[in-house]
Amino acid sequence: MDTFLLVLAAIFPIVNPPGSALVFLSLTRHASVEVRRTLARRVAINSFFVMTCSLLVGTFVLNLYGISIPVLRIAGGLVVAVSGWKLLNEGSHKDEAPEPVRRADYSGMAFYPLTLPITTGPGTIAVMISLGFARSTQATAVEELRFVAIILLAALVTAITIYVAFAYADRAERIIGHAGTDIAVRLSAFILFCLGVQILWTGASELISSLPVAITPAPK
């Protein structure tokens, strides 16, 4: 239980389902309740598979293509920052779009950008890959399997929370109203933009710190 709570505490704040739910609500502003809940279920399932794949094969994929964690953070930070900036300028409400266009757009948004990078972005992937490194330190195969099962259980709980928060995000809009939702969405978009910049800066700092330091000869 202690390990489960520690892993959940590492994953949940980064995914942040309640905060991401407002962004989800803004991007699906024209969808019906049924469409939104179907989309929320797909996002939750996609998020679980992203976390699972990052845990089990993330290290192998990065090594296969020669991608380092700092580079992953820089690329992901750029995508998150651009998404936050775009949402910040768009606001939360626009004129109604034609129904066929809306349905086509929403079906193509389930993975990008709703799952990646808004819900499970580079920060989540980096954490899951780090946990994948940690599982190799287990003493026995049984303990390693138990540790992986605990991480997957924490990921499943997070995915369920994502579905609940996203599927019922419209109720939050009814409580705080359109004006309150617009303010909350813009604040969430600004936080999303800042998070992208922070992830970008963290990756850039790690790359800079890995550069060889030039040795300046002492003056004679």
Phi, psi and omega in degrees: 000321179297317179295319178300315181293323179294316179295317179297322178293334178279327185272313191300314181296331180285316178293315176052066181304317180299319179290321179291337182297324179292323176294317176301317180297321180292321182284343179243036187297333183264358185279152174283171180297319180296315179296320181295320180288324174296318179293321178298321179295319179294321179296318180297316179295315178300319181297319178297318180290325176297315179294320180293314180294323178296323180290314190274320186234006182299315180297318180297317181295316180297318178293325181297319182262002178069032181261130178266163178299317177301319179294321176300319180293319180296312180296314179293322178298322177297316181295316180296317181296318178296319179296317179295320179294319179295316180292326179297323180278333182281328185082198185248348183223138176224175176295153181296141178257157178301144184301315180299322180294318181298313182296318179296318181296316183293323179295331179270354182263356187300316180270307178239125008259003189292316178280306180236117015253003189292314184270302178244089184266199182296330177296315178296316180298318180296320179295316180294322177294321177297320175294327175296323173296320184294329183291340179286348181272359181293144188287315184238166179294324180294316179294322178295317178296320178295320180295318177296319179297322179295318179296317179295326177294319177296322177294322179294317177298319178296319179295320177297319177296323177299314181298313182297315182294320182284317185294329183248025179293334180294335178292326176295325178294321180293329182285313185265352177083171182294317181295316178295322177295319179298318178295315181296321180294318180293323176295318178296322178294321178293319177296321177298319177296315179297323178296319177298318178296320179296316178297318178298316181293321179298315178295319179295321179296320178294322177294317181296319181292338179276350179290145178294139181276127179289130180269116179272125181296142180292142179295144181280000000 
